[in-house]
Amino acid sequence: MKKARFTEEQMVKILREADDSPVAAVAKKHGVSDQTIYLWRRRFGQLETMDVRRLKALEVENARLKKIVAERDLEIEVMKEVAAKKW
């Protein structure tokens, strides 16, 4: 997967700048296309920089919790199989 040139916080700052100035001028200043600005706008909408940081932290925590639940479910299935066997 291609690594992004800008962090999500930088993208949001550029979007907020594009809200006040013409998109073409902001895109040229930062070396991206107009379409990229519109793509970022669709992705981040009206989020602020702090919102993006919080969203990223929540995504990391959610992934960690999903992993814990999956491991717990696996342990429960193993215990059920062991309990079901007749010794």
C-alpha positions as CSV (number, residue, x, y, z in Angstrom):
1,M,0.0,0.0,0.0
2,K,1.3,3.5,-0.9
3,K,2.3,5.6,2.1
4,A,0.5,9.0,2.2
5,R,2.6,12.1,1.9
6,F,0.6,13.9,4.4
7,T,-0.6,12.9,7.9
8,E,-4.3,13.0,8.6
9,E,-3.8,16.1,10.8
10,Q,-2.0,17.8,7.9
11,M,-4.8,16.9,5.5
12,V,-7.4,18.5,7.9
13,K,-5.3,21.6,8.2
14,I,-5.1,21.9,4.4
15,L,-8.9,21.4,4.2
16,R,-9.5,24.2,6.7
17,E,-7.2,26.4,4.7
18,A,-9.2,25.4,1.5
19,D,-12.4,26.5,3.3
20,D,-11.2,30.1,3.4
21,S,-9.3,30.2,0.1
22,P,-9.9,28.9,-3.4
23,V,-9.3,25.2,-3.7
24,A,-7.1,25.5,-6.7
25,A,-4.7,28.0,-5.0
26,V,-4.5,25.8,-1.8
27,A,-3.9,22.7,-3.9
28,K,-1.1,24.3,-5.9
29,K,0.5,25.7,-2.7
30,H,0.7,22.2,-1.2
31,G,1.5,20.3,-4.4
32,V,-1.7,18.3,-4.6
33,S,-4.5,18.2,-7.2
34,D,-7.9,19.8,-6.7
35,Q,-9.4,16.3,-6.8
36,T,-7.3,15.3,-3.9
37,I,-8.7,18.2,-1.8
38,Y,-12.2,17.1,-2.7
39,L,-11.4,13.5,-1.8
40,W,-10.0,14.5,1.6
41,R,-13.1,16.7,2.1
42,R,-15.3,13.6,1.5
43,R,-13.2,11.5,3.8
44,F,-12.8,14.0,6.7
45,G,-15.8,16.3,6.2
46,Q,-15.9,19.0,8.9
47,L,-13.6,17.2,11.3
48,E,-11.0,19.3,13.2
49,T,-7.4,18.2,13.9
50,M,-8.3,17.1,17.5
51,D,-11.2,15.1,16.1
52,V,-8.9,13.2,13.7
53,R,-6.5,12.3,16.6
54,R,-9.4,11.1,18.7
55,L,-10.8,9.1,15.9
56,K,-7.5,7.4,15.3
57,A,-7.1,6.6,19.0
58,L,-10.6,5.1,19.0
59,E,-9.8,3.0,16.0
60,V,-6.7,1.6,17.7
61,E,-8.6,0.8,20.9
62,N,-11.5,-0.8,18.9
63,A,-9.0,-3.1,17.1
64,R,-7.5,-4.1,20.4
65,L,-10.9,-4.8,21.9
66,K,-11.9,-6.9,18.9
67,K,-8.8,-9.0,19.2
68,I,-9.5,-9.6,22.9
69,V,-13.0,-10.7,22.1
70,A,-11.9,-13.0,19.4
71,E,-9.3,-14.6,21.7
72,R,-11.9,-15.0,24.4
73,D,-14.4,-16.6,21.9
74,L,-11.7,-19.1,20.8
75,E,-10.9,-20.0,24.4
76,I,-14.7,-20.6,25.1
77,E,-14.9,-22.9,22.0
78,V,-11.9,-24.9,23.1
79,M,-13.4,-25.3,26.6
80,K,-16.7,-26.5,25.1
81,E,-14.9,-29.0,23.0
82,V,-12.9,-30.3,26.0
83,A,-16.1,-30.5,28.1
84,A,-18.0,-32.3,25.4
85,K,-15.5,-35.2,25.1
86,K,-16.3,-38.3,27.1
87,W,-13.3,-39.5,29.0
